[in-house]
Amino acid sequence: MSSTSVARRPSYAVVLRIPHARRTFAAALLGRLSYGVVPLSVMLAVTRSAGSYAVAGTVMALFGGTSVFLSPARAALIDRHGPRRALVPMVAVYAGLLGLLTGLVWRPGATSPLVLGAVTAAAGACTPPLGPTMRAVWGRLAPDRALLQRAYSLDGVAEELLFVSGPLLVGVVVGFAPPAAGIVLGTGLMVAGTAGFATSPALRTMRAAAGAVRRRGRLLGRGAVRRGRSVLRGILQPVVATAGVGLTLGAADLVVVAFAQQRHYGDDAVAWTLAALSGGSAVGGLLNGAVSWRLPARVRLPLAVAGMGLALGAAGLATGLGTLAFALAAAGFFVAPALTTAYLIADDAAAPEARVRAGAWVNTGVNAGITAGAAGAGLLLGAAPTALCFAVAGAAALLTALATARGGRGPSAPRTVPERDGEEAVPAV
């Protein structure tokens, strides 16, 4: 398929017809389904084993903290050693630790909370970063800019659906088995998905970059350091923007729960209301990927964040679950486009041997923001009505958009020349 034909009609079907794309993407999605299965299963299993919500909350904070904040470090290992050499031992240790945790929580009261916390934190530290790695693979498979935008949009929508279907799958499992069985299922999904992903022919060109980094340092000297600093400035805008998106979403989730409880709706109503946000995000992501944008990505990003903030602020005017679901769907319409655009900017700013790391930093921004947003909303809900809480969450997004809008007018990070098979990429000069 020529690049000309791709540029004329870059559709989602074209993305999936790229050689090795379907196999690689399907394997990555299978492994990433574990992200929606394991955390909930661990929380339920630890709660049952320890008999304490406080212990379960602490254990989950450790698991989430090590998983989120060490993500760039794990991504650096993949950038340095290549996906195959880094992912295989990483997933082996991860699976072993989850297996150990399964044994510890299988019988209630059999293990001390200290041991549970240590094992869970270690497992979180080894979580394989399949999402950022898959996006780096998309950068290799789809070098055409329009095609890459569609690939990222498809990836983002699929990931959104995985995080909805994962907890539903756990609900099915715990209907006939103990919660620890969900950990076993999540572990199996990660092992099977990573095995299929790591053996894909698409990963053959993703070689270790250590040699290229050393050669580049010798050739460019201090210029390489200056370029590295420029790249860091290049990913600052998407990381800050996605942190703001995560902050807003983390707050919104908890405020929706409070909204439903105060009006005596059931937990199922909360699930369907939040599903409206995910549905809106999926629709927005697909439409965003189908549009051939003339507006630069660094300008579109703060606009998408601002749109989400305005819609979420309007959720404070909702009088019932129907109007709230509509407002959340409108807010979700901007979520996937914002995240997709952030990944595109980070991909552009990073050298080929640092793309996994750049994507991981964007991921970290989202997840750290979600954690902070949930904590902040918990404090705010004790002193303010839900309408004001929605307004504050929307204002946080608007402030983020304002803060990152300057990034859209600033100088672009240096572009890199994409490498051909068998060649190393060098910065454009």
N, C-alpha and C positions, 0 to 999 in steps of 0.2 A: 504494500500500500504506500503510495507516494505521499510526501508531506503536502503536496498541492491538493490532493483529493481530501486529505484530512482537514485542511484549512477550509475547504469549501463546504464540507458537511460533517463537522465534528459532533457527532451525537453520542449518547450513552451506548448505543449499539456498537459504534466504532471503538469506543474504549474497551469493550469486552471482546472485540475481535483482534485486539493487539496480541501478537504471539505470546503465549504463556500467561496472559493477564488473568484469564478466568481461573486457571488452576491456582495461581499464586494468591489471588484475591480471596478465593473460596477457602483456601487453607488458613489464611490470615484471619478471616472472619470466624472460622471455626474455633481458632485459639482465642480470639478476642471475645467470643461469647462467654468464656470463662470469667471475664471481668464483671459480667452481670450476675454470675452464679456464685462465685466464691465468696465475695464479701458478705452477702446476705446469709449464705449458709454458715459461714464462720460466726456471724453474730448470733444466729439462732442456736447453733450448737454450743457456743460458749455460754450463752444465757441459760440453756438447759443444764449444762454440766456444772457451772459455778453457782447457779441459783441466785444470781445477783445482776441487776441491770447496771450497777456501777462498775463491776468487773467487766461486763460485756462492753460497756462504753469505752473503758480505758483500753481494753484489748483492741477494739476496732480503731481507736485513735492511733495506737502504735502501728497497726497494720497499714492504715491509710497514710500516716505520716512518713514512714520509711518508704512506702511504695511511691508516693508523690514526690517527695523532696529529693530522693536519690535517683529519680528517673533520668536526669541529665548525666549522672555518673555512669549508669548502665548504658545509656545511649553512646557515651564516649567510648566505651569498650567495643561497641559494635562498629563505630566509625573507625576505630584504630585497628581492630582485628578482623573485621568483616562479619556479616550476619551469621554465616555458618559456624565459624570458629567461636563466636561469642554466645550465640543463642543456645546451642546444644548443651554446654555445661551449665548455663544459667537456668534453663528449664529443668535440667536434671536435679539441681540443688533445690529449686523451687518445688518441684514435685515431691522430692524427698521430705522437705520440711512440712508440706501440707499433709503428706502421709503420716508423719509423726504426730502432727496436730490432730488428725482424725483419730488416731489411737488414743490420744490423751483425752479427747472430749467424748469418746464413745460411751463411757459409763459416767453418770452424774457423780460429781464430788470426788473423782479419782485423782485429780491433779491440783496442785496449788495454783492460785492466780498468778504468782510470780513466774512460774514455768510456762504457763499459757501465754503470758505477755511476751516472754523472751522468744519463744518459738514463733509466735505470730509476727512479731516485729522482724525477725530474721527472714521469714517467708516474704513479707512485704518488701524487704530490701532486695529480694532476688526476682521480683515480678518481671517477666520478659516484656520489653517495650515493643510489642508487635505493631501497635498503631503507628508510632513514629517511623519504625523500620519499613512498614508497608508504604507509607507516604514517600519515603526516600526511594523505594523501588518504583513507585509511580513516576518519579522524576526521571528515572532511567528508561522506563518503558514508554513514556509519553513526553518526549522532548518538545513537541509542539505546544506552545503556550495555551491555545484554546482547548486543546485536547487534555492538557494537564488540569486545567480548571474544571473540566467535566469529570475527570477521574477523581479529583479531590472532593467534588460535590457528591459524587456517587459513594465515595468512601465515608464521607461525613454522615450522609443519610443512613447508610447501612449500619454505621456504628450507633446512631441514635436508636434505631430499631432493635439492635442487640441489647442495649441497656434497658429497653422496655421488655423484651422477651425473656431475658435472663431471669429476673425475679419471678415471672410467670412460670418458668420451668422449675424453679425451686419450689414454688407452691404446689406443683404437681408431685414432685419427689417427696416432699414432707407429708403429703397426704397418705402415703403408705410406707414410709421409711423414716428413720430418725434423721434429724438435720445434718448429722455428720455424713450421711450418704450424699448430700449435696456437695460437700467438699470433695468427695471422691469423684463425683460427676464433673465438677469444675476442673479438677486436676487432669482427668482423662481428656477433656476438651482441649486444655492447654497443650498437653503432650502430643495429641494427635494433630492438632492444628500446626504446632511449631515444627513437627516432623515433616508434614507436607509442605510447609512454607520453606524450610531450610533446604529441602531437596529439590526445590523448583529450579528449572534451568534459568529462570530470570535472575537468580542471585549469583550466577557465575561471574558476571561482570563487576559485582560489588566486592572488589578486592580490598585487602587491608591498605590503609592510606599512610602508614607510618613512613614508608620509603618516599612517597610523594611529598610528604610534609618536610622531611629532611632535605630532599633535593630543592624544594622551593625555598627553604630557609637559606641554603647555600647560595642559590642564584639571586635571590632578592634582598638578602640581608635585612637591614632595618625596615626596608619597605614591606616585608612580610608582617612585621609587628604592627606597622601602621594600618595595613589592610585588615589584620585581625581585629584591631580596635574599631575600624570602620564597620566591620561585619557585626560586632557587638552592638554598635549604635543602630545598625540596620534592623536587628531583631527586637530592639527595645520597644518600638511602637506596637508590634503584634503581641508581645508578651504582656505589656501593660493593658492593652485593649482586652485580651482574653481573660486577664485577671479580673477586670471590671465586669465582663460578661459572667464569669463564674461567681463573683460576689453577688451579683443581682439574682442569678438563678438559685444559688444556695439560700438566699434570704426568701425568695419567692416560694420555694418548696415548703418551708416551715410556716410561712404566713398562710398558705393555702390550707394546711392542716389545721391551723388555729381558726381560720374562717369557717371551715366545715364543722369543727367541734363546737364552736360558739352557736352555731345554728342547728346543732343536733343532727347533722348528717352522719352517715356511716362511713367506715374506712373505704368501702368500695367506691363511694362518691369521690373521695379524695383521689383515688387511683385514676378514675376516669377523667377527672378535671385536669390532673397533671398530664394525662395522656393527650389532652388537647394541645398542650404546649409542645409535646414531642411531635404530634401530627402537623402542627403549624411549621415546626422546624424542618420536617421532612419535605413538605411542599415548598417552602422557601428555598431549601437547599437544591432541590431539583430544578426549580425555575432559575435560580442563580447560575447554576451550571449550564443551562441552556442558552443563556444570553451572551452575546458577544459584546462585552463591555468596552466602551471607549474611555470611560472614566478610569483613571489610574487606581490600582488596588489600594494604595496608601491614602487615597481620598475616599474610596468607597468604605473602607473599614470603619472610620469614626461615624460615617453616616448610618451604617447598619447598627452600630451600637446605640446611636441616638434614637433610631426608630424603635429598637427594643425597649429603651427606657421610657419613651413616650407611651407606648402601648401598655407597659406594665404599670406606669403611673395611673393610667386610665382604669386599670383593674380595681383601684380603690373606690371607684364609683359603682362597682357591681352590687346588685341587691340580692342576687341569688347565684346558684351554681351555674345556671345557664349563661348569664351575662359574664360571669367570671371566666367560664371556659372559653367564651368568645374572645375576651380580652387576652387571655393567656395564649390562645392560638395566634392572635395577631402579634403578640410579643415573640412567640416562637418562630414566626415567619422570618424574623431577622437573625435568629441565633445561628443556624447552620451557615447562612451566607457570611456572617461575621467570622466564624471559625474557619471556614474555607478560605476566605480572603487572607486571614492572618497566616495560615499555613503557606499560602502562595507567596506572601511577602517574605516570610522566614526562609523559604526555599530559594527565593531570588537572592537574598542577602548572604546566604551561606555558601561557602565553597563546597564542591561535590563531596569532599571527604568529611564534611561537618554537617551534612543535611539531617542525619538522624538526631544529632544533638540539638540542632535548631528546632526541629519539630518537637523534641522532648521538652524544651524550654517553654514552648507554647502550651503544651499539655500541662506542664507544671503550673503555669499561670492560671489556667482554667480551674484545675483541681484545688490549688491553694485558695483561689477566690471563692470556690464553693464552700470550702471548710470555714473560711472567715465569715462568709455571708450567713451561713447557718448559725454560727456562734453569735454574730451581731444581732440577727433577727430574734434569737432566743432572749437576749437581754432587752431588746426594744419591745417585744410583745408583752413583757411584764409591766410596761408603763404606758403603752400607747394602743389605740384601736387598730384593727387590721387595715382600715382605709389609710391611715397615716403610714403604716408600715409599708404598704404597697407604694405609696408616694415616695417614701425615703429610698426604697429599692430602685424605683425608676430614676430618682435624682442621682443616685450613685452611678447609674449607667450614663446619664447625661453628662455628669462631671468627667467620667472616663472619656467620653467622646470628645469633650472640649479639650482635655489634656492631651489626647493623642492626635487631635486635628493638626497640630503643628508638625507632627511627623509626616503628614501628607504633603506639606509644602517644603519640607527640608530636602537636602540633596540625597539622591539615591545612593544606596550602597553599591560598590563596584560589582558589575556583572561578571559572571564567569563563563568561559567558553565550554559548552558541554563536551564531554569526552566521547570519542568513538570507541567501539569495542577494541580492547587491547591497548588503549592509550590512556595516559594520565591526563587529567584536566589541569589547566593552569589558569590563573586569573587573567582577564582581559586587560591589556595595557594600552 
